[in-house]
Amino acid sequence: MATLTNILEQKTELSEEQRKWLHLLTGDWQILADIMFADLLLVVPTPDNCIIAAQVRPATASTQVDTDIVGDQVERELLPLIDDALSFAEPLTWGDGEMEYTFIPVSHQNKQIAVVVAVAALIQDRVVSQAHENYEGIAADIRMMISTGEFPFDGTPTGYRHGTPRVTDGVVHLDEDGIVVYASPNAVSNFRRIGIDVPLQDRVLAELVTERLDSYATVDESLPVVLMGRAAWMAEIEVRSIIVSLRAVPLRKRGKRLGAMILCRDISELRRQERELLTKDATIREIHHRVKNNLQTVSALLRMQGRRATSEETRAALEIAQRRVATIALVHEQLSQTINDVVDFDQLFKPALQMAIDIAVAGNPVTSEFTGSFGFVPADQAAALSVVLNEIIANAVEHGLPQGGKVTVVAQRKGTELKVTVRDDGIGISPDGPGSGLGTQIVKTMVASELHGRIKWENLDDGGTLVTLRALLEEK
């Protein structure tokens, strides 16, 4: 599969720093695609030809490149124009009557390392308006910044959180003094929601927002810098449960400040949903915590009852029941510490293994070894897997190693398929199999119904027992 990483590492002679710069560019070039109403193709030179290493489609217009062409070679007639863009280090435009191609050289530390090709229809599927004319000016500035190495912005928050504004959400164009040159209808609506209901145009945006915000407003410390467009940063304004996210994209030309583009979006509903999810996650963790506490209480009661039992058979049965309950409690203890619905079973299995080994008869020490990895197991299958392994290991210790010995557990995970082998160096099992007691019935039932797998017991030629468990885990 052709990916940007594979192409840059295997097909080009670019340095690690140059490859990182191209990754940074493609991580933030959606802005340019939307402002230009064009598909963008990242073309990188190779020793033999030029290859398309990445592409992005605009959210503001119909795509002109319907198929995925990442990994393809550039059409022959475009190669001279790509060479010219790299040679002149300035954006070039060429049209063939139907399509318009803009070739933007990508500069890094004063060296041209790639070309961004913007593909747009000459006859746009839109009506020319003030917005589009304004966007053309912003696009020209960003194109020049790419060719001079001033875009993308290094060291800024490119890993934006959910709800980061885009061009379609709202655009405000500022001049070098922070005065609004143009505000899109969506941007005007976003600011009206936080109480700014006066015209934005020809006003200093930072002053206007500061004057209109009341005592109920919650703002970031970085808000003034963002509103003036002086740094590539983000901020949020919250007024009476309305939250507007702002992102500043400074516009420069060879170090000289030209102004900025401010993207804005009403993210009130997104943040409300996030808070609800956090509340639900906290509730779920609390439920698992309480279940764990209740199971530990039940386990303690069984232990106390077992100590008071006069029958040896009753005492043994209660001890086994107590161990099974404690094993399930371990699962809920880990679930109470995470918001995920999967369990890191390697961390869970280590104390469970020790718990099973601890039932060894005093004076006949049993050692254990665990290799491999279970990986992450769905929560609803983790309890079953814990109980099954606990039964197998406890059975090996109690019946297979009456004089002590070693238990070796190996876990192998491939996708959703899990294979676990439990081996002991004890006396082995009866030729008739592992028996038909309650523990064996629990193991067989859980393996078939909850782990969707199968299990096999066999004697080893050099002594001992090998139990092989194969399970099919659910995808999460």
N, C-alpha and C positions, 0 to 999 in steps of 0.2 A: 504494500500500500504506500503510495507516494505521500509523504508528509513534508512540511517545511523543514523539520529537524533532519530527516533522512536526506533530503535533497541538498541542504546546505553542507552537511557533514560528508556526504559521499560523492557529490557531483561537482562541488566548487573547491576553490583554493582559498576561501576566505578564512581569516583568523577567527579565533574564538570570540574576541571582542566585536568583530564585524558581524558575526552570526548573532550575537546577543542584541546588537543594534537593530538588525532586521526583525528579530522576534519582538522587540519593543515596538517597532513600527507597526507590524501587523496586529499587535495587540490593541492598537489605538487608531487604526486607519479607517474605521467605520465612519468617523466624523467626516473625513474627506469624501468618502463615497456618497454620503447623504447630502453634503453641501454641494457637490458637483453633479448630483443626479446621475452618477455613472458607476459602472462596474470597475473595480480596480484589480489589476494583475501585477504581481511582483515578479519581475523578470531578473534572473541572475545569470551572469556570464559563466560559462564553463569552458574548459580547454577546447571543446569541439564545437559548441554552439551556445545558444541561450535557452534556458529552461524556465517555464512558469512555475514558480515555487509556492505561490499562494494566490488566492483570489477572494474577493468579497463583493457582495451585491448591495445595491443601495436600498434603503427602506423608504426612500422618497420618490422613486420612479420605477418603471418596469425594467427588469434586467435585460441586457443585450447579450449576455452570455448564459444560455440556458443550461449548458452541461458543465460538469466538473472537468476542468482542463489542467488541474494541477499535475505536474510531471510531464506535460507535453512540451515539445519544442515550439519555439516561436515561429510564426509564419515567415517565410523567406522575405516577402516584400516589406516587412516591418524591421528587419535587421539593420538596414542603413540608418533608419531614424533612431533606433536604439543606440547605435554607435555615435550618432551626432549628439544625442542627449548626454552621453557619457563624456564626449570630447568637449562640448561647450559648457557643460555643468550648469545648464539652465533649462527650464521647461520648454518643450517644443510642441506645437499643435499641427496636426495634419488631418485632412478629411478626404473621404473618397466619394462624396456625393450623398451617401446615406448615413455614414457613421463618422464621428469625430474622435480622433485619438489624441490624447495629450500624454507626452512622454516626460516624466518627472525624474531626473537623476536623484538617487539617494546618496547623500554625502555623509561620511563619517570621518572625522578628524582630517578634513580637507582632501579626502579621497573618495571618488565615486565608486561605489561598490555594487550598485544595482539600479534598476529603473522601475518606477511604478508607471504602468500604462493604464490610463483612464479611458474607458470605452463608453461613449454616450451617443444617443441618436441625434442626428442633426435636426430633424423635425421632432422636437420634444413632445411628449404626450402631456403637455401642461401649457397653461396660458402664462405668458410672460407677465410678471407682476413686480411690484416693488420688492417683494420678498426675494424673488429669484435674482433680481439685479443686485440686491444687497449680498446674497449668498455668493454671487460671482466674485465680488470683491474679497470676501473672506476666503474663498477657495484659492484665489490668486495668491493671497498672503501665505496660506498654509503650503501651497505648492512651492513657493520660493523658500520657505523655511525648511522644507525637506531637502531642497537642492543645496542649501547652505549648511545643513547639519544642525539646525535649530529646532527641528521637530523629527521624532517625538521628544517628549520631555523625560529626561532621565532623572531618577531619584524622586519621582512623584507617585502618588497613589494610583497606579494603573490597575491594581487588583481591586477595582471598585466593588462596593457592596451591592447587594440586590436593590434595584431601583435607581441606579445611576442614570441621570438624564441623558437623552439623545436628542439629535436635531429635531426629530418629529415631536418631541415633548414641548419644546419651547426654546427660542433663540433670542438673545439680546445682543446687539452689536454695539460696542462702546468705542469711542475714539480714544486718543492717547490721554485725554484728561478725565476719562471716566464718564463722559457725557453720552447718553443714549442716542445712537444714530438711527437705530431701527429696533423694533420689538415685534416679534411675530404674534399673531392672535392668541396662540396657546400660551406664550409667555405673559401677555397682558392678563389672561385669565388666571394664571398661577399667582401673580402678584395681587390680583384683586381678592383672591381667597384669603390672603393674610392681611387684608385691610388697606391695600394701596390702590385706591380707586381713581387716582388722577392720571392724566396722560404721562407716559414714561419718556416719550421722545423729547429731546433737547434738555433733559434734566440730568444732573449728576446722580446716577443710580444709588451710590452709597449714601449720599445725603438724603435722598428721597426715602429710602428704606429706614434709615435711622430716625428720621422725623416722624414717620408714621407708625413705627412699632410702639406698642403700649407696654405697660408693666407686666402683662401676662405673657409676653413673648419670651421664648427661650432660644438663644442663638449661640453659635460656635464662636470661639475666640478668633478664629481665622476669617470670620465673615467680612470684615472691612477689606482685607487683602483680596478676597474672592470677588467682592462687589466692584472693586476697582480694576480687577483683571490683571493685577500685578504679579501673580504667581499661578502656576498650574496646580490648582488645589480645589478642594471641595468643602462645602459647608452646608448646614441645614438651619432653617428657620422654623420654629414651632410657635404657633399662635392659636390658643384655644382649640387644641387637638388637630389643627391643620398644620401639616408639615410639608415644606417645600425644600427640595434638594437643589443645590446650585453647584455647578462646576465651571471653573474659569479656564479658558484656553487663551493664553496671551498670544498676541500677534506681533511679530517683530520682523525687522529686515536688517540683517547683518548687525544685530545688537541694538538697533534703534527701535524704541517702542512705537508701535503703530496703533495700538488699542487692544481689544480683547473680544472674544466671543464668550458669552455666558449662556450655558445650557441650564434649563430649569425644568423641574417636574414636581407635580403634586404627588407625594408618596404617602399621604395620610393613610390610605387603605392598606398599603403594603406594610407599614409599620404597625398598624393595628393587628393585622394578621400575624405578624412576627411576635407581637406581645402575647397574643392568644396562644400561639404555639409554645412559647416559653412557659406560659402558665400551665398548659396541658403537660408539657414535658416534666415540669416540677411536680405536678400531681401524680404522674405515672411513677416518677422516682420515689415519691413518698409512699405510694401503694406498695412498690416492691420492697421498700425499707420495712414497712409494717408487716408484710407477708414474711419477710426474713425473720423479723423479731418473733412473730407468732410461731413460725416453724422451729426456731431455736427454743422457744418455751416448751413446745410439744416434745422436742428432743430431750430437753432436761427432765420433763415429767416422766418420759419413758425410761430414762436412765435411773431416776429415783425409784420408779416402780420395779425396775429390774433388780436393783440392789435389795429390795425387800422381798422379792419372790423366794419362796421356799423350794420350788421345783427347779431343778437345773434346766430342764427343757423350757420352762416358762422364761427363766432368766435369759437363756440364749436367744429365744425368739424376740424378747423385748430389746435386747442389745442390737439384733439385726435390724429391727424396725427403727430404733433410734438412729442407727447409722444411715439408713436410707433417707430419713427425714432430714438429717444434718447435711447430707449430700445435696438435696434439693435446695436447702437454705443457702448453700454456697452460690448457687445460680442467682437467686434473688438478691443476694448481697452485692454481686457484681452489677446486676441490672439497676440497682438503686444508685449506682455511682456514674451512670452514663445516660445519655438521652437517646442512644441508638437502640434498635431492636435486634441487634446482634451482640454476641458475646465473644470476647477474646478468649477462646477456650484454652489456650496454652497457659494463661494466667490462672484460670479456674482449675485446671487439671492438677497442677502441682500440689496444692493443699489437699485435694481430693485423693490423690495418690498416697500422700503421707497418711491421711486418715485411714485408708484401707490397710496400709502396712502396719499401722500402730496396733492392730488387733493381734499381731503375732504373739505367740506364747513367750513369756519372759524366759530368758536363757537360751532361746533359739532364735537369734537375730535374723531378720530378713532385710536384705538391701534391695534397692530399686534403681532403675536407670530408665530415663525417658529421652528419646531422640526424635527428630522430625518436628512437624508442626501440624496442629489441627486447623490453624487459621481462625477466621471468624465464623461462628456457628449461629444460625437463627435462634432467637431466645426460646421459641416454643419447642425446639428440638434439643436445646442445650441440657435441659433437665433430664430428658430421656437418655441422652448420651452419657450424662454423668452417672445416672443410676445403673445403666448397663455396665459401664466400665468399673464402677465400684463393686458390683456383684461379681464380675469376672475376676478382678484382682483379689477381692476378699476370699473368694472361693479357692483361688490358687494358694493363698497364704494359709488358710485354715486346713485345707484338705490335701494340697499338693506339697506343702513344705512343713510337715510337722516337726522336722528337725532343723528348720531354718534353710536359707538359700537365697536365691536372687530372682527378682521379677523384672523383666525387660519389656518396656512398652515402646513401640515404634508407630508413629503417625505419619501417613503420607496423604497429601491433599493435592488434587488436580481438578480445578474448577469446583463443581458441586459434588464430585466423587471423593469419598473419604475411605481410606483403608487403614485399619488399626490392627496391629498384631500384639498379643500379650503372651509372653513366653516365660515359663518358669523351668528351673532345673531340678524339679522335685520327683515324686514317685509316679507321676503320670495318672491317667484316668482309666477307668474300667473299659474293657473292650466294648461294652454295651453303650458307652457314651457318658455324658456328664451327669446323668441322673435325671429324675423327674420332680425334684423338689420345687418349692415355691420360688426360690431364687432363679432357677433355670427357666421356669415358666414366665417369670417377669421379664427376663432377658429376651427370650424368644418373642414374646408378645410385643415388647417395645421396639425391638429391631425390625420386625415386620410391619407394624402399624404406624409407628412414629418416625422411624429412621429410614423406612422404605428400602431396607437392605436385607442381608442374610448373614448368618454366623456359622462357623464351623469349629469343632474341637477335634484335635488329633494328637496322638502320642508321637513323640520324637524318637528317632532311632537311638540317639545318645542319651535318652532319658529326659523326663519332663513332659510338659504339655504346651502345645501351641494353639492359641485361640485366634482365629482370623475373623475380623468384623469388617464388612463392607456396607457403607451407608450412602444414601443419596440425599444430600442436603438441599433444602429449598433455597431458591434465589431470593435475595433481598435487595 
